[in-house]
């Protein structure tokens, strides 16, 4: 998807993008810098708050699970793609890792305290 291509309507709110405590801790620590979801939870430029810290969504785009690499898994806070796969499948009962499945990627960064 190009940066100028229109995005589908949001299917959920940014407050629901990262809710699992372990993931929130990874975001606050700067270890998790992206969240992949079936739906679109945020627009580029939108700000989310976690534990008194603010994070701005920089990019939102589609990606197939089959295109994910270890580097993408590191964005999610995992050492390897295999560990990320295990985590995601364990979080969603009955889910199978389907390489052709498309997800929405939300990339974000911490805002300086002065922002």
C-alpha positions, -999 to +999 in steps of 0.1 A: +000+000+000+014+034-009+015+061+017-010+082-003-035+053-008-067+058+011-072+036+042-102+016+050-124+029+078-113+021+113-129-009+128-119-002+164-105+026+186-068+033+193-074+026+230-079-011+221-047-014+200-025-026+228-043-039+259-025-070+272-003-060+302+028-078+289+025-059+256+018-026+273+050-031+293+069-038+260+056-006+244+065+015+274+100+000+275+104+007+237+107-030+228+074-032+210+070-006+182+042-021+161+009-039+166-007-061+140-045-066+141-072-080+119-089-045+119-076-010+116-074+007+150-057+040+143-049+066+118-014+079+111-007+108+135-031+096+161-018+095+197-023+068+223-014+069+260-001+040+281+011+042+317+015+080+315+035+079+282+023+090+248+029+073+215+022+085+180+011+062+152+035+068+123+024+043+097-007+021+091-006-005+063-017-040+052+007-070+054+002-107+048+014-130+076+035-148+050+055-116+044+065-113+080+102-116+089+122-119+122+126-081+119+088-076+119+086-100+149+111-077+167+088-048+161+062-068+180+087-074+209+097-109+201+132-123+192+120-144+163+091-148+140+085-183+154+081-169+189+057-143+177+036-169+158+034-191+190+023-161+210-004-149+185-018-184+180-020-189+218-038-156+223-065-164+197-082-197+204-087-217+172-065-194+151-042-209+126-012-191+111-023-186+075+005-170+053-022-155+030-040-138+058-037-100+057-035-079+089-032-042+096+002-030+108+002+000+132+038+013+137+043+038+165+070+057+185+072+073+219+067+110+220+092+131+239+079+141+273+081+177+261+056+170+232 
